Amino acid sequence: MRRRGVTVILGALITALLAVGVMAIPLPYVVLKPGPTVNTLGSDNGKEVIQVTKAQVTTSAGQLRLTTVGVQRKVELVWAIGGWFSDEQAVVPHDLIYPPDRSEQQVEQQNAEEFQSSQTSAETVALRELGYPVQTFVTDVAPTGAANGVLRKDDVITAVNGTKVTSPDKLTQLVQAKPAGTTLTISYTRAKKPATAKITTKAAEGSSTPRIGVSIDKKQPHPFTVSIDLDEIGGPSAGLMFTLGIIDKIKTEDLTGGKIIAGTGTIDDEGNVGPIGGIPQKLVGAKDAGAQIFLVPIDNCAEALRNAVPGLPMAEVATIDDALTALQTFTSGGTPKPCTAS
């Protein structure tokens, strides 16, 4: 009996040890959790998030909070089980966040680059909303190009057939909208004097793509400087909230109306708000930070509705203008356009 008792005890101990070992084995998953939120109108680690020099800035009564997702890279079975049963976390394959053809360092580098790009686009869009448009100017004219003898270096192209040129990409789009051989009316300024010219597009050699034969770049003259200082956050999803933050800092009006507003979404140079990942975790993080409304990219609305957080209304936004309208409506006591599943 004593021998049997010892055997039972040893068996139980071995089983327990094996269970502990299994629970501690790293799994090929990561856990997504609500990450920190940051008020773009405030400070982080003792530094202003959005810094403006050579201009008077305003102080708002409320907050514009960007939202993030925390990633737990090392996942043991005990953590995975907790994540699977959590409403606030998600357990996803490691390769979904860190593709096997790239190292974690390469992924982090890409996230840092996308974060920097989002800041640049946020500044571009905010400055345009503040009355400082992007100017598309000529850097060179091809000797055999369609614009030779018509346009000159440093000319600012303002419109094509009456449609405003808001960026170099927009100019390319307008020129290529019609086949080669089409005569376009090009509006431009030279030494700050407006003018127009007729230019017939030519196809590039070995291609049917229409061109006017100029190299272009962009500039956005403004009397102040804007910089964003925020550590340990990557990816492009803060673009929308950075844009709103820059506008609020420089505009005399308080966009927040004293409210705590959170949101997410990429921003491109044209002011379009793009979808992001981790919307369920970002909604939870926003609610925990006291947000009173959440700005959701239109393409994330279906997912956001499936993961709605009680007490946190959501507004659908597709552009920066949508976001500004939502803020104005909300802060004046109205109900912004809600998220829809379609």
N, C-alpha and C positions, 0 to 999 in steps of 0.2 A: 504493500500500500504506500509505504514511504517512497519507494522507487517510482511508483506511478505518479504520486503527487509531485515529485521533483520533475518528472518528465512533462507533466501538464504545465507546470510553472515555466519550465524552460521553453516549451512550445509557445506559450502565450507571449513570453518575452521576445522570442525570435520573431514571431508574427508582428509584434508591436514595432520592433526595430526595423523590420522590412517595410512596414507601413510608413514609418517615419522617413525611411530612405526614399520610398516612392514619392511621398509628398514633397520631398526636397529636390527631386530631379528637375532640372530646368526643362521647360517645354518650349516648342517652336512657336510661341505666341507672344503677343504683347498685350498689355491691358491699357485701354484708353480711359482716362479719368478727367473730370472737370479740372481745368487748369486755372491759373490765376487770371484775374481780370485787371485791366489797367485803365485808369482814367486818363485819356489823352490830353485833357485840359489841366492835369495836375503834374505831380512829380513821381519819380520812381528812383529809389536808392539815392534820394537827395538831389536828383537832377530833374529839371523840367523836361517832360517828354517831348513837347513841341517847343522849340526855341525860335523866337523871332527877333531879329535885330534891325535897327534903323526904321522902326515903325512902332507906333503906340499900340499896345495890345490891351484887350479888355479881359476882365475877370467875370466868369459866369457863375451863377448861383448853383447850377446843377453839375452833372457829370456826363461825359461821353465815354463809355467804357468799351474797350476792345476785349474780346474773349479768346481764350486759348484752350488747348487740349493737352493734358499731361500724358506722357507715354512712359509706362513702366516696362522697361526692356526685359529684365530678368524675371521670368514668371515661373514659379513652382506650382505644383498641382493645387496646393491649398489656396494660392492666390487666384488661380484660374477658376476654381470652384466658386470662390467668393464673387468674382467678376461675372460669372455666368448667371448667378442668382441676384445680381444687383441691377437696380433700375437706373443707376447713375454711371455704371461702367460698361465697357464693351471689351470682350476678349476676341482679338482678331489675329489671323496668321502673321507671324513675324515678317514674312516676305511681302505682305501687303504694304507695310510701312517701310521696310528696308529690303528692296528687291535684291535677289541673289546675285545679280550681275553688277551690283555696286556695294561698296563697303559702307558701313554706318557713317564713316567720316565723309564720304562722298555725298551721302544723302544730306548730312548736316550742312555741307558746303552749298549744295543746291538750295536748301531751305534759306540759308543766309543770303544767297544771291537773289532769290525770289522776294525775300523780305526787303532788300535794298531796292529792287525794281518797284515794289508796291509803294515805297515811300516816294520814289520819283514820280510815279503816275499820280499819286495822291496830291503832290505839290502842283503838278501840271493842271489837274482838274480844279483844285481849289483856287488857284490863281485865276483861271478862266472865269470861275464863278464870281471872283472878286473884281473882275473887270480888266484882267490882263491876259488877252488872248494869245494863243500860240501863233507865231508867225512862221510861215513856210517860205524860206528864202533860197534863192539860186546861188549855188556855190561855184558852178561851172556850166558853160554852154558848149555842147559838142559842135565842132566845126562843121560837120555835115548833118547836124540834127535839124529838126523842124523849126526850132526856136532860134536858130542862128540868125543874127542880124535883127532880131526882134526883142528878145529878152537879154538882159545883161546880168553879170555877177552882182549879187546883193539886192536884186529886185525881190520884193516880197509879193508872192502870188496870193491873191485874196479870194478869187472865185473862178469857177469854170462854168460857163453857160448860166451864170447867175446863181449857182449853188456855192455857198460859202466853203472855203477851204479852211478846215479847222486843224489840220495836221498834215505832215508829209504823206501819211498813209491815205488820208482822205483825197489828197491831190492825185495820187496814183490810182485810186479807185475811180475817180471821176474821169481821168484820161483814158483808162482802160475799159470804161463802161460801153464805149462804142468802137466799132472796128477801125483798123488803120485806114487812113484816107479821109477821116471825118474832120471837118473844119470846126474848131472850138473857139469860143470867145473867152479869152483869158483876161481876167482883171488883175491888175497888179499895182504896186506903188513903187516909185523910184524917187529916192531922195524925198520921201514923204509926200510926193505928188501922185494922185491916182491916175491911172491910164488903162486903156483896154487895147487888145490886139487880136487879130484872127490868126490862128495857127492850125495848119493841117497836119494831123498826126502821121507818123511814118512807122512802119513795122521794123522791129529790130532785126538785124541780119540773121537769117536762118530761123526766124520766128514770125508769128503773126501778131505778136503782142504790140499794140500801139504805144508810141512814145512821142514826147515832144522834144526830147534831146537835151535835157538839163539834169544836172546833179543838184540835189536839194538837201537842206538840213532845216532844223527848227531852232527858234529862239523864243523866249518869253520875257521880254523886258519888264522889270518891276523894280521899285525903289528900295526894297528891303530884302533880307535873306531869311530863309526858313531852313531849319535842320531838325531832325528827329533823333533823339538819343534814348535808346531803349535796348537793354541787354537781354540775352538769353531767350529771345523770341525769334522764331524763324517762319518762313513761308509767306505767302502773299495775302493771307486772309484778313489782315488788319487794314487793308487798303481803304475800305469804305470809312472806317472810324477815324483813320488818320486824316482823310479828306475833310470830314465834318469838323474835326478838331482844328485844323488849320483855318478853315473858314470862320469858325466861332472865335478863335483867338484874335483875328484881325477885324472882323465885322463889329460894328458897334452894338448890333442886336445880340441878345443872348439866345442862342438856338435852343438851349435846354429848358428855358422857362422854370429853372429851379428843380427840374426833374432828373432822376437818374436813368439815363438811356443807354442801353447796351445794344450791341449788334456785331455783325460779321459780314464778310464778303470781300472778294477781290475788287479792284477798280482798274479799268484800262484808261488810256489817254483820252478816250471819247466820253468817259464818264459812265460807262456801263458797269453794273455790279454783277460779278460772277459768282458761281457756287463754290462752296468749300466743303471740307470734311469735318466730321466730329460735331455735327449740329446738336445731337442729344446731350453731349457733355457740356457744350457751350451754353445751352439753355439752363442747365442746372447751375453752372458757375455764375451765370448772370443773375439768376434768382437769389443765390446765396450772397451776392454782392449788393442786393437791394434794388436791382433794376426794376423799373416800373413799366417798361416796354422793351421789346427786342426787335431790332430790324433784321429781317430775314431775306436773303437773296431769293428772288422768285423761283429759281430752279431748285431751291432747298425746301420750298414750302410744304410739299407732300410729306417729306421726311420729318419736318418740324411738327406738323400736325399729328403725326403718329407718336411723337415724343413730347407732346405739349406738357408744360409744367404748370400746374394750377397756380393761378394768381399772377401769371406773366403773359399779358397779351402780346400778340405778334403782329407786325406790320410787314406787308409784302413790298419789296423794293426791287426794281430792275435797273434804275439809273440813279445818279446822284440827285437829279431833280425830284425823283420819287421820294428819296430819303428826306430831302429838305421839306417837301410838302407834308410828309408824314410827321416830321417834327413840329412844323407849324400847326398842323391840325391837332396833334396830341397836346401840345403846350397851351393851346387856346381852349381846351376842354372838349374837343371833338374826338371822333374815332377814326383813326387812319384806316386805309384800305387793308383789310385783314388778309392773312394767308389763305389761299384756296388750294385744294388738292390737285386741281387741273393744271 
